Amino acid sequence: MGWLGDTLKVKIHAPALDGRANEALCAFLAFTLGLPKRSVSLVQGEKSRQKLVQIDGLDMAGVKSRLLVQALKSK
């Protein structure tokens, strides 16, 4: 959806049952960033709308850069 400061707003179309939405979020981020699934993990917010994820292998600038490239490719 977009950035709000250092917070990324993402809309996932997966049910919030049995952690499926959390799994879908991590899988989406890993795929979009070109990382293995194991590189993205949920740190906080398992049952909350606001999540904190850890992305191994990239800093914030790298994440933003890769997401920008993907956004430009999708246009």
C-alpha positions in Angstrom: 0.0 0.0 0.0 2.8 2.4 0.8 5.2 3.9 3.3 4.2 5.9 6.4 7.6 7.1 7.6 9.6 4.0 8.3 6.4 1.9 8.5 5.3 -0.1 5.5 1.6 -0.6 5.1 0.8 -3.9 3.4 -2.6 -5.4 2.6 -2.6 -9.2 2.7 -5.6 -11.2 1.4 -5.3 -14.2 3.7 -7.4 -15.2 6.6 -6.2 -14.3 10.1 -6.7 -17.9 11.2 -4.0 -20.2 12.5 -1.3 -17.7 11.6 -2.0 -17.8 7.8 -2.0 -14.1 7.4 1.3 -13.9 9.2 2.8 -16.6 7.0 1.4 -14.9 3.9 3.0 -11.6 5.0 6.4 -13.1 5.5 6.2 -15.0 2.2 5.1 -11.9 0.3 8.0 -9.8 1.7 10.6 -12.5 1.1 9.4 -13.0 -2.5 9.2 -9.2 -3.2 12.6 -8.6 -1.7 14.2 -11.5 -3.5 15.1 -13.3 -0.3 14.6 -16.9 1.0 11.5 -17.3 3.2 13.7 -18.0 6.2 15.1 -14.5 5.9 11.8 -12.9 6.9 10.3 -13.6 10.3 7.7 -12.1 12.6 9.1 -10.6 15.7 6.1 -8.9 17.3 2.3 -8.6 16.7 1.3 -12.2 16.0 -2.4 -11.3 16.8 -2.2 -7.6 16.0 -2.8 -5.6 12.8 0.6 -3.9 13.4 3.5 -6.3 13.0 7.2 -6.1 13.4 9.2 -8.2 11.1 12.9 -9.0 11.0 14.5 -9.1 7.6 17.9 -10.8 7.6 20.4 -9.7 4.9 19.1 -6.2 4.2 19.1 -2.9 6.1 16.3 -0.4 5.9 17.8 1.3 2.9 18.1 -2.0 1.0 14.5 -2.9 1.8 13.2 0.4 0.5 15.4 0.3 -2.6 14.2 -3.2 -3.5 10.6 -2.4 -2.9 10.9 0.7 -5.0 12.4 -1.3 -7.9 9.5 -3.8 -7.6 6.9 -1.0 -7.6 8.5 0.5 -10.7 8.5 -2.9 -12.4 4.8 -3.4 -11.7 3.7 -0.2 -13.4 
